[in-house]
Amino acid sequence: MMNPTKPNNTFLRYLFLFLWVFLSMEVGLGQKQTREIKVGVVLDLETTFSKICLTSMNMSLSDFYKEHPNYQTRLVFHVRDSMRDTVQASAAALDLIRNEQVSAIIGPRNSMQAQFMIRLANKTRVPTITFSASSPLLTSIKSPYFVRATVNDSSQVKAIASIFESFGWRRLVAITVDNELGEGIMPYLSDALQDVKVHRSAISPEANDDQILVELYKLMTRQTRVFLVHTDSRLALRIFQKAREIGMMQEGYVWLMTNGITHRMKHIDHSLSTVEGVLGVRSHVPKSKELQDFRLRWKRRFEKEKPTLRDDPSAFALWAYDSITALAMAVEKAKFDISLHDNGRVSSKNMTDLGNVRVSPYGPSLLKALSEVRFKGLAGEFNLINGQLESPKFEIINFVGNEERVLGFWTSSNGLVNANSDKTRSFGPVIWPGKSTVVPRGWEIPTNEKKIKVGVPVKKGFFNFVEVTKDPITNITTAKGYAIDIFEAALKKLPYSVIPQYYRCESTDDDYNDLVDKVYNGTLDAFVGDVTITAHRSTRVDFTLPYTESGVSMMVPVRDNKNKNTWVFLKPWSLDLWLTTGCFFVLIGFVVWLFEHRVNTDFRGPPHHQIGTSFWFSFSTMVFAHREKVVSNLARFVVVVWCFVVLVLTQSYTANLTSFLTVQRFQPTVTNVNDLKRNGDYVGYQHGAFVKDILLKEGFDESRLVAFGSSEDCNALLSNRSIAAVFDEIPYLRAILSQNCSKYVMVEPTYKTAGFGFAFPKNSPFTGDVSKAILNVTQGAEMQHIENKWFMKHNDCLDPKTELSSNSLGLNSFWGLFLIAGIASFLALLIFVAIFLYENRHTIYDDSEDSVCRKLTSLFRILNEKDFKSHTFKNSAVHNVSSPMSTHYTQSPSAVQIAPRPESSSQNREFELRRMSFTPSEEGFITQTIHHEDEATSIECRVEK
């Protein structure tokens, strides 16, 4: 019989054995899944900056693995102190790579320490990740194992350039630290500020306060008042403190600081009183709930670990946090094999033994995994492009009191945008140093530098443009002339006082290029005179706006046209206009005669007398000298219209005749450049001018070019026919014409030039201010006064802009007037015919058997007779009877002979004799009988006694 407990004991033994094996395997498996990855950390552990960042790194490590407990890898920090020394930082990195065989290095703190570490990382293939070394010079080493998890200094220069463009500043002094940090940004800053003259002032990182003051005092003597500080934060704070002490933080100054200083300033100067009114550029850190929670946790932990320190995590602490997160993600993704570490480990007590350093076998895989990491960190999006953190959005900060006011944002896509409005391409308002709200001009004339050195060319002619003299006794140089007057008038309109001190400038070959170079190399502050703006000169200096008319033109003598104007009076009108006008004179004379013949004794008489009167009347209207009275309303209407036409014709004729006479007087001898070249004529040009190059390009033979030095020489050459034409800039030709306007004239072609201007150094603030002042001078009455002073213009001079051409006026210019006169005459004629036929309708419709020819003859006879029904004859008859001067009567019948004074020859014929008899009647009236010699008629009228 079996024991019932025996099988149960066996089962339990097997069960315990299985559980033991299972638990053993589980523990072993767990130990296999978690691997430690060594990471070196090189920082200046005694600095507050490194302590802040190290706390952020430790929090990042704990936060990451708390969120990812199942990750198979664990980062383990091996920290080394670089002791603020570049050599010590390199030695620490070498020790970590050779002895600890770390997989990656975090650090160092600054760009100077990073250079050797980057080269070491490139040799050993150990990725070096920095969150604070921002110098662009580190990129030039071109190591793929260098990863910059912070903002490159070169990415902020375009934001700085946008600020300069917004305010229009043209000069900048960049105060930088004299090491790799300061040197790295300068090439990028100069490229971004191409229109701004950038001067660098380097200060040693070990400079004491006295050395800083010496450099600031030097900057005070310069004109520039815009300063950009790019140093480490501690040195920057000292610079601002000393600048405030000596008055460089007052109104009129502009101070800017770069990204690293702007982020750190509140951590080193908690009140921000030192930098009040300063503008700063810093990378944008987006607000988030995670960031707010981190700041609270960080502050509690930092105060616990460092109870004597009180601070907040800066942007660099956030980049340090994100760097550890990115490295932990990359290590997990790279699939490390820990055995590779163990087999390659070599122990040595010599920290600097480069011979025992081995290449990391998994550096490339870690670097590849790191470049693929993408996440939203506390400082913003973490995205590496070619080993560099992607350029973020930048903020423009204004330090006011103890506040950091965000004025605007800058992005590569949108540029500068106002913080309060995305549509505004500017920002403001800004509180400047000295609590001023007025935008500084960016430069000032220092109190110990009131005068500017102005070069003036020594000329051999054309002294009305510029003339410089030197007093042999006082040794004082004075300048005068057209260009000097405009320059000094412009200086008076500047909002500040500038005193020019003139210097004689002589050129060996009369070419101003070598004189302009004196401005380029800093010998002169300006060059003033008849200086032509050319492309070559503009590459070396800046020119103001031109103050003269631009262009190169040709001047030639005028033709001698005396005694050659015999038939010029016929040229103002074309032949068709002459013929049409003559025909209308005849037409108007006939129409007026037709209307006046029956009612106006001035238009009666023998046929030849009537024809002569008609033509006389019509043509005399040309000079409005007609004396005959017009009594018919229809004739008056026609005459009024015709007088208007004649007025327009005569005025147009007079104007065009004047133009023809002027053209003949100023007709040039040569009008075409090709004629000069074809005839092989000699042409003149001013000695030393660039006009010679233009003539050679146009195909002129150099042997046919004659140089002259003054307006007198030019006049002599043209007068004796040594040259056929002169080519020069328009201002010079105008100067010659102002004295010889009746002898020469300017003709085409005109070659374009930029005119005369004043030269200043590149990016000089004077250029813009003087240009605006020149506009005020040239557009005002003062310019006319200056021109009249230096260029006398005779009253009979022709304006060079006058077009020397004139054309005959044709019928097409006046056909509308002739149409109006024709229609008026035709309408009046129709009305006259209608009235005449109506009044003589009994003759037309007479029932007698007269033929049509006899009726027409009767109508023409009536047309030729006087119209006694007209008011003109009726009034004349009554007037002759009732006038006490013309009649005399008595109580008895009597006969009186009256011979009124004739008004014309035709009246004299018709009224040679008029016999009247007066017979008194019983009713108190006098009966008058008028007898006419030519007509068998008598008219009786009764006149009251």
Helices and strands as residue ranges (DSSP letters): H 6-33, E 35-43, H 48-67, E 73-81, H 86-95, I 96-100, E 104-106, H 111-124, E 128-130, G 136-141, E 146-148, G 153-156, H 157-167, E 171-177, H 180-192, E 197-203, H 209-220, E 226-230, H 233-245, E 254-257, H 259-268, E 279-283, H 289-305, H 315-334, H 338-344, G 354-356, H 363-371, E 374-377, E 380-385, E 388-389, E 394-400, E 403-411, E 415-418, G 433-435, E 451-457, E 467-470, E 477-480, H 482-492, E 499-505, H 513-520, E 526-527, H 535-538, E 542-543, E 552-557, G 568-570, H 575-596, G 601-603, H 607-620, H 633-665, H 673-679, E 683-686, H 691-697, G 702-704, E 705-708, H 711-719, E 725-729, H 730-737, E 744-751, E 759-760, H 765-778, H 781-790, G 811-813, H 815-839, H 841-844, H 852-864, H 871-882, E 894-898, H 905-910, E 914-920, E 925-932, E 938-944
